């Protein structure tokens, strides 16, 4: 889900008793998606290894148990 701010996400959580999960700025998601999907339309593209995908998350500053691909 997208929220205008972290405060809005927390308010949603309190109102509904749910857990918004990770709260990530849209700028971080944009940069991650550029890297994650880079080259996908190229004929020579091959899927990233699990290690490479984990590195992309780490480089975007996304670490911790929630972001472990396991």
HTML snippet that shows the backbone in 3Dmol.js (N, CA, C, O; Angstrom):
<script src="https://3Dmol.org/build/3Dmol-min.js"></script>
<div id="view" style="width:600px;height:400px;position:relative"></div>
<script>
const pdb = `
ATOM      1  N   UNK A   1       0.837  -1.166   0.000  1.00  0.00           N
ATOM      2  CA  UNK A   1       0.000   0.000   0.000  1.00  0.00           C
ATOM      3  C   UNK A   1       0.885   1.234   0.000  1.00  0.00           C
ATOM      4  O   UNK A   1       2.008   1.206   0.504  1.00  0.00           O
ATOM      5  N   UNK A   2       0.383   2.290  -0.556  1.00  0.00           N
ATOM      6  CA  UNK A   2       1.115   3.552  -0.586  1.00  0.00           C
ATOM      7  C   UNK A   2       0.424   4.563   0.327  1.00  0.00           C
ATOM      8  O   UNK A   2      -0.799   4.700   0.322  1.00  0.00           O
ATOM      9  N   UNK A   3       1.233   5.258   1.101  1.00  0.00           N
ATOM     10  CA  UNK A   3       0.740   6.292   2.003  1.00  0.00           C
ATOM     11  C   UNK A   3       1.520   7.570   1.740  1.00  0.00           C
ATOM     12  O   UNK A   3       2.637   7.523   1.225  1.00  0.00           O
ATOM     13  N   UNK A   4       0.944   8.703   2.087  1.00  0.00           N
ATOM     14  CA  UNK A   4       1.623   9.985   1.896  1.00  0.00           C
ATOM     15  C   UNK A   4       2.801  10.155   2.840  1.00  0.00           C
ATOM     16  O   UNK A   4       3.748  10.877   2.529  1.00  0.00           O
ATOM     17  N   UNK A   5       2.749   9.506   3.973  1.00  0.00           N
ATOM     18  CA  UNK A   5       3.812   9.672   4.962  1.00  0.00           C
ATOM     19  C   UNK A   5       3.850   8.454   5.872  1.00  0.00           C
ATOM     20  O   UNK A   5       2.930   7.635   5.891  1.00  0.00           O
ATOM     21  N   UNK A   6       4.932   8.359   6.622  1.00  0.00           N
ATOM     22  CA  UNK A   6       5.021   7.282   7.609  1.00  0.00           C
ATOM     23  C   UNK A   6       3.932   7.448   8.658  1.00  0.00           C
ATOM     24  O   UNK A   6       3.378   6.465   9.148  1.00  0.00           O
ATOM     25  N   UNK A   7       3.628   8.691   8.999  1.00  0.00           N
ATOM     26  CA  UNK A   7       2.561   8.956   9.964  1.00  0.00           C
ATOM     27  C   UNK A   7       1.215   8.427   9.495  1.00  0.00           C
ATOM     28  O   UNK A   7       0.448   7.877  10.285  1.00  0.00           O
ATOM     29  N   UNK A   8       0.925   8.596   8.195  1.00  0.00           N
ATOM     30  CA  UNK A   8      -0.324   8.067   7.647  1.00  0.00           C
ATOM     31  C   UNK A   8      -0.350   6.542   7.721  1.00  0.00           C
ATOM     32  O   UNK A   8      -1.390   5.946   8.004  1.00  0.00           O
ATOM     33  N   UNK A   9       0.788   5.920   7.466  1.00  0.00           N
ATOM     34  CA  UNK A   9       0.860   4.458   7.541  1.00  0.00           C
ATOM     35  C   UNK A   9       0.618   3.987   8.975  1.00  0.00           C
ATOM     36  O   UNK A   9      -0.095   3.011   9.207  1.00  0.00           O
ATOM     37  N   UNK A  10       1.218   4.692   9.928  1.00  0.00           N
ATOM     38  CA  UNK A  10       1.031   4.319  11.341  1.00  0.00           C
ATOM     39  C   UNK A  10      -0.420   4.536  11.768  1.00  0.00           C
ATOM     40  O   UNK A  10      -0.971   3.736  12.524  1.00  0.00           O
ATOM     41  N   UNK A  11      -1.039   5.614  11.287  1.00  0.00           N
ATOM     42  CA  UNK A  11      -2.446   5.874  11.615  1.00  0.00           C
ATOM     43  C   UNK A  11      -3.329   4.769  11.062  1.00  0.00           C
ATOM     44  O   UNK A  11      -4.253   4.312  11.736  1.00  0.00           O
ATOM     45  N   UNK A  12      -3.051   4.342   9.845  1.00  0.00           N
ATOM     46  CA  UNK A  12      -3.800   3.238   9.234  1.00  0.00           C
ATOM     47  C   UNK A  12      -3.670   1.992  10.093  1.00  0.00           C
ATOM     48  O   UNK A  12      -4.646   1.284  10.341  1.00  0.00           O
ATOM     49  N   UNK A  13      -2.442   1.736  10.545  1.00  0.00           N
ATOM     50  CA  UNK A  13      -2.186   0.570  11.388  1.00  0.00           C
ATOM     51  C   UNK A  13      -3.016   0.642  12.668  1.00  0.00           C
ATOM     52  O   UNK A  13      -3.630  -0.350  13.063  1.00  0.00           O
ATOM     53  N   UNK A  14      -3.039   1.791  13.311  1.00  0.00           N
ATOM     54  CA  UNK A  14      -3.790   1.944  14.562  1.00  0.00           C
ATOM     55  C   UNK A  14      -5.291   1.825  14.342  1.00  0.00           C
ATOM     56  O   UNK A  14      -5.986   1.205  15.147  1.00  0.00           O
ATOM     57  N   UNK A  15      -5.799   2.411  13.264  1.00  0.00           N
ATOM     58  CA  UNK A  15      -7.235   2.373  12.984  1.00  0.00           C
ATOM     59  C   UNK A  15      -7.733   0.965  12.692  1.00  0.00           C
ATOM     60  O   UNK A  15      -8.841   0.600  13.085  1.00  0.00           O
ATOM     61  N   UNK A  16      -6.930   0.189  12.013  1.00  0.00           N
ATOM     62  CA  UNK A  16      -7.381  -1.114  11.546  1.00  0.00           C
ATOM     63  C   UNK A  16      -6.800  -2.287  12.321  1.00  0.00           C
ATOM     64  O   UNK A  16      -7.210  -3.432  12.130  1.00  0.00           O
ATOM     65  N   UNK A  17      -5.857  -2.002  13.184  1.00  0.00           N
ATOM     66  CA  UNK A  17      -5.250  -3.067  13.953  1.00  0.00           C
ATOM     67  C   UNK A  17      -4.356  -3.962  13.121  1.00  0.00           C
ATOM     68  O   UNK A  17      -3.995  -5.060  13.544  1.00  0.00           O
ATOM     69  N   UNK A  18      -4.001  -3.494  11.941  1.00  0.00           N
ATOM     70  CA  UNK A  18      -3.141  -4.276  11.060  1.00  0.00           C
ATOM     71  C   UNK A  18      -1.693  -3.875  11.195  1.00  0.00           C
ATOM     72  O   UNK A  18      -1.346  -2.977  11.963  1.00  0.00           O
ATOM     73  N   UNK A  19      -0.872  -4.536  10.456  1.00  0.00           N
ATOM     74  CA  UNK A  19       0.552  -4.245  10.433  1.00  0.00           C
ATOM     75  C   UNK A  19       0.908  -3.799   9.023  1.00  0.00           C
ATOM     76  O   UNK A  19       0.751  -4.573   8.079  1.00  0.00           O
ATOM     77  N   UNK A  20       1.390  -2.555   8.856  1.00  0.00           N
ATOM     78  CA  UNK A  20       1.713  -2.096   7.508  1.00  0.00           C
ATOM     79  C   UNK A  20       2.960  -2.759   6.934  1.00  0.00           C
ATOM     80  O   UNK A  20       3.298  -2.539   5.771  1.00  0.00           O
ATOM     81  N   UNK A  21       3.640  -3.560   7.728  1.00  0.00           N
ATOM     82  CA  UNK A  21       4.875  -4.175   7.239  1.00  0.00           C
ATOM     83  C   UNK A  21       5.980  -3.141   7.207  1.00  0.00           C
ATOM     84  O   UNK A  21       6.034  -2.248   8.052  1.00  0.00           O
ATOM     85  N   UNK A  22       6.852  -3.265   6.237  1.00  0.00           N
ATOM     86  CA  UNK A  22       7.950  -2.314   6.117  1.00  0.00           C
ATOM     87  C   UNK A  22       7.424  -1.005   5.545  1.00  0.00           C
ATOM     88  O   UNK A  22       6.585  -1.000   4.644  1.00  0.00           O
ATOM     89  N   UNK A  23       7.918   0.088   6.069  1.00  0.00           N
ATOM     90  CA  UNK A  23       7.569   1.405   5.551  1.00  0.00           C
ATOM     91  C   UNK A  23       8.809   1.937   4.851  1.00  0.00           C
ATOM     92  O   UNK A  23       9.838   2.187   5.479  1.00  0.00           O
ATOM     93  N   UNK A  24       8.695   2.105   3.540  1.00  0.00           N
ATOM     94  CA  UNK A  24       9.836   2.467   2.707  1.00  0.00           C
ATOM     95  C   UNK A  24       9.487   3.698   1.883  1.00  0.00           C
ATOM     96  O   UNK A  24       8.427   3.740   1.258  1.00  0.00           O
ATOM     97  N   UNK A  25      10.361   4.703   1.871  1.00  0.00           N
ATOM     98  CA  UNK A  25      10.104   5.878   1.041  1.00  0.00           C
ATOM     99  C   UNK A  25      10.008   5.502  -0.441  1.00  0.00           C
ATOM    100  O   UNK A  25      10.721   4.618  -0.915  1.00  0.00           O
ATOM    101  N   UNK A  26       9.127   6.179  -1.154  1.00  0.00           N
ATOM    102  CA  UNK A  26       8.910   5.868  -2.568  1.00  0.00           C
ATOM    103  C   UNK A  26      10.192   6.050  -3.379  1.00  0.00           C
ATOM    104  O   UNK A  26      10.388   5.361  -4.381  1.00  0.00           O
ATOM    105  N   UNK A  27      11.062   6.961  -2.964  1.00  0.00           N
ATOM    106  CA  UNK A  27      12.331   7.157  -3.679  1.00  0.00           C
ATOM    107  C   UNK A  27      13.195   5.905  -3.612  1.00  0.00           C
ATOM    108  O   UNK A  27      13.850   5.542  -4.590  1.00  0.00           O
ATOM    109  N   UNK A  28      13.195   5.251  -2.464  1.00  0.00           N
ATOM    110  CA  UNK A  28      13.964   4.009  -2.302  1.00  0.00           C
ATOM    111  C   UNK A  28      13.361   2.909  -3.171  1.00  0.00           C
ATOM    112  O   UNK A  28      14.088   2.161  -3.824  1.00  0.00           O
ATOM    113  N   UNK A  29      12.043   2.812  -3.178  1.00  0.00           N
ATOM    114  CA  UNK A  29      11.388   1.801  -4.019  1.00  0.00           C
ATOM    115  C   UNK A  29      11.658   2.050  -5.498  1.00  0.00           C
ATOM    116  O   UNK A  29      11.850   1.108  -6.266  1.00  0.00           O
ATOM    117  N   UNK A  30      11.672   3.320  -5.894  1.00  0.00           N
ATOM    118  CA  UNK A  30      11.959   3.654  -7.285  1.00  0.00           C
ATOM    119  C   UNK A  30      13.353   3.224  -7.691  1.00  0.00           C
ATOM    120  O   UNK A  30      13.535   2.620  -8.747  1.00  0.00           O
ATOM    121  N   UNK A  31      14.337   3.529  -6.865  1.00  0.00           N
ATOM    122  CA  UNK A  31      15.716   3.144  -7.169  1.00  0.00           C
ATOM    123  C   UNK A  31      15.860   1.622  -7.180  1.00  0.00           C
ATOM    124  O   UNK A  31      16.504   1.065  -8.069  1.00  0.00           O
ATOM    125  N   UNK A  32      15.269   0.957  -6.204  1.00  0.00           N
ATOM    126  CA  UNK A  32      15.332  -0.505  -6.162  1.00  0.00           C
ATOM    127  C   UNK A  32      14.707  -1.103  -7.412  1.00  0.00           C
ATOM    128  O   UNK A  32      15.276  -2.017  -8.009  1.00  0.00           O
ATOM    129  N   UNK A  33      13.559  -0.606  -7.814  1.00  0.00           N
ATOM    130  CA  UNK A  33      12.887  -1.179  -8.985  1.00  0.00           C
ATOM    131  C   UNK A  33      13.690  -0.959 -10.258  1.00  0.00           C
ATOM    132  O   UNK A  33      13.703  -1.821 -11.136  1.00  0.00           O
ATOM    133  N   UNK A  34      14.366   0.196 -10.371  1.00  0.00           N
ATOM    134  CA  UNK A  34      15.220   0.424 -11.552  1.00  0.00           C
ATOM    135  C   UNK A  34      16.304  -0.639 -11.634  1.00  0.00           C
ATOM    136  O   UNK A  34      16.575  -1.177 -12.707  1.00  0.00           O
ATOM    137  N   UNK A  35      16.919  -0.937 -10.502  1.00  0.00           N
ATOM    138  CA  UNK A  35      17.982  -1.954 -10.481  1.00  0.00           C
ATOM    139  C   UNK A  35      17.407  -3.360 -10.646  1.00  0.00           C
ATOM    140  O   UNK A  35      17.942  -4.169 -11.404  1.00  0.00           O
ATOM    141  N   UNK A  36      16.319  -3.647  -9.935  1.00  0.00           N
ATOM    142  CA  UNK A  36      15.718  -4.983  -9.918  1.00  0.00           C
ATOM    143  C   UNK A  36      15.273  -5.409 -11.313  1.00  0.00           C
ATOM    144  O   UNK A  36      15.447  -6.563 -11.704  1.00  0.00           O
ATOM    145  N   UNK A  37      14.695  -4.467 -12.063  1.00  0.00           N
ATOM    146  CA  UNK A  37      14.141  -4.797 -13.379  1.00  0.00           C
ATOM    147  C   UNK A  37      15.039  -4.384 -14.538  1.00  0.00           C
ATOM    148  O   UNK A  37      14.639  -4.520 -15.694  1.00  0.00           O
ATOM    149  N   UNK A  38      16.219  -3.894 -14.268  1.00  0.00           N
ATOM    150  CA  UNK A  38      17.132  -3.462 -15.327  1.00  0.00           C
ATOM    151  C   UNK A  38      17.417  -4.612 -16.288  1.00  0.00           C
ATOM    152  O   UNK A  38      17.767  -5.715 -15.867  1.00  0.00           O
ATOM    153  N   UNK A  39      17.266  -4.345 -17.568  1.00  0.00           N
ATOM    154  CA  UNK A  39      17.600  -5.333 -18.585  1.00  0.00           C
ATOM    155  C   UNK A  39      16.570  -6.413 -18.811  1.00  0.00           C
ATOM    156  O   UNK A  39      16.797  -7.292 -19.642  1.00  0.00           O
ATOM    157  N   UNK A  40      15.458  -6.393 -18.119  1.00  0.00           N
ATOM    158  CA  UNK A  40      14.469  -7.473 -18.234  1.00  0.00           C
ATOM    159  C   UNK A  40      13.933  -7.652 -19.650  1.00  0.00           C
ATOM    160  O   UNK A  40      13.505  -8.750 -20.006  1.00  0.00           O
ATOM    161  N   UNK A  41      13.947  -6.608 -20.456  1.00  0.00           N
ATOM    162  CA  UNK A  41      13.417  -6.720 -21.816  1.00  0.00           C
ATOM    163  C   UNK A  41      14.471  -7.167 -22.824  1.00  0.00           C
ATOM    164  O   UNK A  41      14.156  -7.390 -23.993  1.00  0.00           O
ATOM    165  N   UNK A  42      15.706  -7.299 -22.382  1.00  0.00           N
ATOM    166  CA  UNK A  42      16.782  -7.758 -23.263  1.00  0.00           C
ATOM    167  C   UNK A  42      16.690  -9.265 -23.459  1.00  0.00           C
ATOM    168  O   UNK A  42      16.412 -10.005 -22.515  1.00  0.00           O
ATOM    169  N   UNK A  43      16.921  -9.712 -24.677  1.00  0.00           N
ATOM    170  CA  UNK A  43      16.882 -11.151 -24.965  1.00  0.00           C
ATOM    171  C   UNK A  43      17.896 -11.937 -24.142  1.00  0.00           C
ATOM    172  O   UNK A  43      17.654 -13.093 -23.795  1.00  0.00           O
ATOM    173  N   UNK A  44      19.015 -11.320 -23.832  1.00  0.00           N
ATOM    174  CA  UNK A  44      20.083 -12.016 -23.112  1.00  0.00           C
ATOM    175  C   UNK A  44      19.890 -11.987 -21.590  1.00  0.00           C
ATOM    176  O   UNK A  44      20.707 -12.546 -20.858  1.00  0.00           O
ATOM    177  N   UNK A  45      18.829 -11.348 -21.110  1.00  0.00           N
ATOM    178  CA  UNK A  45      18.638 -11.232 -19.666  1.00  0.00           C
ATOM    179  C   UNK A  45      18.450 -12.603 -19.028  1.00  0.00           C
ATOM    180  O   UNK A  45      17.769 -13.473 -19.571  1.00  0.00           O
ATOM    181  N   UNK A  46      19.058 -12.772 -17.883  1.00  0.00           N
ATOM    182  CA  UNK A  46      18.898 -13.984 -17.077  1.00  0.00           C
ATOM    183  C   UNK A  46      18.551 -13.561 -15.650  1.00  0.00           C
ATOM    184  O   UNK A  46      19.011 -12.517 -15.188  1.00  0.00           O
ATOM    185  N   UNK A  47      17.755 -14.351 -14.957  1.00  0.00           N
ATOM    186  CA  UNK A  47      17.380 -13.987 -13.578  1.00  0.00           C
ATOM    187  C   UNK A  47      18.605 -13.818 -12.684  1.00  0.00           C
ATOM    188  O   UNK A  47      19.618 -14.499 -12.844  1.00  0.00           O
ATOM    189  N   UNK A  48      18.481 -12.891 -11.742  1.00  0.00           N
ATOM    190  CA  UNK A  48      19.541 -12.699 -10.764  1.00  0.00           C
ATOM    191  C   UNK A  48      19.585 -13.900  -9.828  1.00  0.00           C
ATOM    192  O   UNK A  48      18.569 -14.550  -9.582  1.00  0.00           O
ATOM    193  N   UNK A  49      20.757 -14.178  -9.320  1.00  0.00           N
ATOM    194  CA  UNK A  49      20.888 -15.215  -8.297  1.00  0.00           C
ATOM    195  C   UNK A  49      20.289 -14.686  -6.994  1.00  0.00           C
ATOM    196  O   UNK A  49      20.072 -13.484  -6.840  1.00  0.00           O
ATOM    197  N   UNK A  50      20.030 -15.588  -6.075  1.00  0.00           N
ATOM    198  CA  UNK A  50      19.504 -15.184  -4.768  1.00  0.00           C
ATOM    199  C   UNK A  50      20.474 -14.227  -4.084  1.00  0.00           C
ATOM    200  O   UNK A  50      20.052 -13.265  -3.442  1.00  0.00           O
ATOM    201  N   UNK A  51      21.749 -14.484  -4.217  1.00  0.00           N
ATOM    202  CA  UNK A  51      22.768 -13.620  -3.608  1.00  0.00           C
ATOM    203  C   UNK A  51      22.723 -12.213  -4.217  1.00  0.00           C
ATOM    204  O   UNK A  51      22.826 -11.217  -3.501  1.00  0.00           O
ATOM    205  N   UNK A  52      22.569 -12.140  -5.540  1.00  0.00           N
ATOM    206  CA  UNK A  52      22.513 -10.841  -6.215  1.00  0.00           C
ATOM    207  C   UNK A  52      21.244 -10.079  -5.830  1.00  0.00           C
ATOM    208  O   UNK A  52      21.285  -8.863  -5.639  1.00  0.00           O
ATOM    209  N   UNK A  53      20.125 -10.784  -5.717  1.00  0.00           N
ATOM    210  CA  UNK A  53      18.877 -10.123  -5.307  1.00  0.00           C
ATOM    211  C   UNK A  53      18.994  -9.590  -3.884  1.00  0.00           C
ATOM    212  O   UNK A  53      18.532  -8.488  -3.591  1.00  0.00           O
ATOM    213  N   UNK A  54      19.609 -10.367  -3.004  1.00  0.00           N
ATOM    214  CA  UNK A  54      19.796  -9.916  -1.626  1.00  0.00           C
ATOM    215  C   UNK A  54      20.714  -8.700  -1.595  1.00  0.00           C
ATOM    216  O   UNK A  54      20.490  -7.775  -0.813  1.00  0.00           O
ATOM    217  N   UNK A  55      21.741  -8.692  -2.434  1.00  0.00           N
ATOM    218  CA  UNK A  55      22.654  -7.552  -2.502  1.00  0.00           C
ATOM    219  C   UNK A  55      21.927  -6.297  -2.967  1.00  0.00           C
ATOM    220  O   UNK A  55      22.197  -5.210  -2.455  1.00  0.00           O
ATOM    221  N   UNK A  56      21.010  -6.421  -3.925  1.00  0.00           N
ATOM    222  CA  UNK A  56      20.236  -5.264  -4.378  1.00  0.00           C
ATOM    223  C   UNK A  56      19.428  -4.668  -3.225  1.00  0.00           C
ATOM    224  O   UNK A  56      19.364  -3.448  -3.072  1.00  0.00           O
ATOM    225  N   UNK A  57      18.822  -5.518  -2.430  1.00  0.00           N
ATOM    226  CA  UNK A  57      18.063  -5.032  -1.275  1.00  0.00           C
ATOM    227  C   UNK A  57      18.978  -4.325  -0.280  1.00  0.00           C
ATOM    228  O   UNK A  57      18.656  -3.246   0.218  1.00  0.00           O
ATOM    229  N   UNK A  58      20.105  -4.937   0.000  1.00  0.00           N
ATOM    230  CA  UNK A  58      21.058  -4.369   0.955  1.00  0.00           C
ATOM    231  C   UNK A  58      21.572  -3.013   0.460  1.00  0.00           C
ATOM    232  O   UNK A  58      21.672  -2.061   1.234  1.00  0.00           O
ATOM    233  N   UNK A  59      21.899  -2.933  -0.844  1.00  0.00           N
ATOM    234  CA  UNK A  59      22.397  -1.679  -1.417  1.00  0.00           C
ATOM    235  C   UNK A  59      21.343  -0.576  -1.364  1.00  0.00           C
ATOM    236  O   UNK A  59      21.684   0.606  -1.317  1.00  0.00           O
ATOM    237  N   UNK A  60      20.078  -0.953  -1.372  1.00  0.00           N
ATOM    238  CA  UNK A  60      18.993   0.027  -1.269  1.00  0.00           C
ATOM    239  C   UNK A  60      18.741   0.427   0.185  1.00  0.00           C
ATOM    240  O   UNK A  60      17.875   1.256   0.463  1.00  0.00           O
ATOM    241  N   UNK A  61      19.504  -0.168   1.113  1.00  0.00           N
ATOM    242  CA  UNK A  61      19.337   0.146   2.526  1.00  0.00           C
ATOM    243  C   UNK A  61      18.235  -0.652   3.195  1.00  0.00           C
ATOM    244  O   UNK A  61      17.780  -0.301   4.284  1.00  0.00           O
ATOM    245  N   UNK A  62      17.803  -1.727   2.544  1.00  0.00           N
ATOM    246  CA  UNK A  62      16.720  -2.556   3.072  1.00  0.00           C
ATOM    247  C   UNK A  62      17.328  -3.807   3.695  1.00  0.00           C
ATOM    248  O   UNK A  62      17.716  -4.743   2.995  1.00  0.00           O
ATOM    249  N   UNK A  63      17.403  -3.805   5.005  1.00  0.00           N
ATOM    250  CA  UNK A  63      18.015  -4.931   5.703  1.00  0.00           C
ATOM    251  C   UNK A  63      17.142  -5.313   6.892  1.00  0.00           C
ATOM    252  O   UNK A  63      16.192  -4.608   7.233  1.00  0.00           O
ATOM    253  N   UNK A  64      17.469  -6.402   7.497  1.00  0.00           N
ATOM    254  CA  UNK A  64      16.693  -6.902   8.620  1.00  0.00           C
ATOM    255  C   UNK A  64      15.881  -8.115   8.208  1.00  0.00           C
ATOM    256  O   UNK A  64      15.829  -8.483   7.034  1.00  0.00           O
ATOM    257  N   UNK A  65      15.256  -8.718   9.184  1.00  0.00           N
ATOM    258  CA  UNK A  65      14.531  -9.975   8.973  1.00  0.00           C
ATOM    259  C   UNK A  65      13.469  -9.866   7.876  1.00  0.00           C
ATOM    260  O   UNK A  65      13.307 -10.793   7.083  1.00  0.00           O
ATOM    261  N   UNK A  66      12.748  -8.750   7.822  1.00  0.00           N
ATOM    262  CA  UNK A  66      11.691  -8.576   6.827  1.00  0.00           C
ATOM    263  C   UNK A  66      12.230  -8.708   5.407  1.00  0.00           C
ATOM    264  O   UNK A  66      11.535  -9.199   4.517  1.00  0.00           O
ATOM    265  N   UNK A  67      13.474  -8.267   5.196  1.00  0.00           N
ATOM    266  CA  UNK A  67      14.047  -8.211   3.849  1.00  0.00           C
ATOM    267  C   UNK A  67      14.911  -9.418   3.505  1.00  0.00           C
ATOM    268  O   UNK A  67      15.508  -9.452   2.429  1.00  0.00           O
ATOM    269  N   UNK A  68      14.992 -10.397   4.378  1.00  0.00           N
ATOM    270  CA  UNK A  68      15.775 -11.598   4.087  1.00  0.00           C
ATOM    271  C   UNK A  68      15.003 -12.487   3.123  1.00  0.00           C
ATOM    272  O   UNK A  68      13.879 -12.896   3.416  1.00  0.00           O
ATOM    273  N   UNK A  69      15.598 -12.786   1.983  1.00  0.00           N
ATOM    274  CA  UNK A  69      14.924 -13.596   0.973  1.00  0.00           C
ATOM    275  C   UNK A  69      14.978 -15.080   1.293  1.00  0.00           C
ATOM    276  O   UNK A  69      14.211 -15.872   0.745  1.00  0.00           O
ATOM    277  N   UNK A  70      15.885 -15.448   2.180  1.00  0.00           N
ATOM    278  CA  UNK A  70      15.973 -16.802   2.681  1.00  0.00           C
ATOM    279  C   UNK A  70      16.146 -17.834   1.669  1.00  0.00           C
ATOM    280  O   UNK A  70      16.230 -19.016   2.000  1.00  0.00           O
TER     281      UNK A  70
END
`;
const viewer = $3Dmol.createViewer("view");
viewer.addModel(pdb, "pdb");
viewer.setStyle({}, {cartoon: {color: "spectrum"}});
viewer.zoomTo();
viewer.render();
</script>
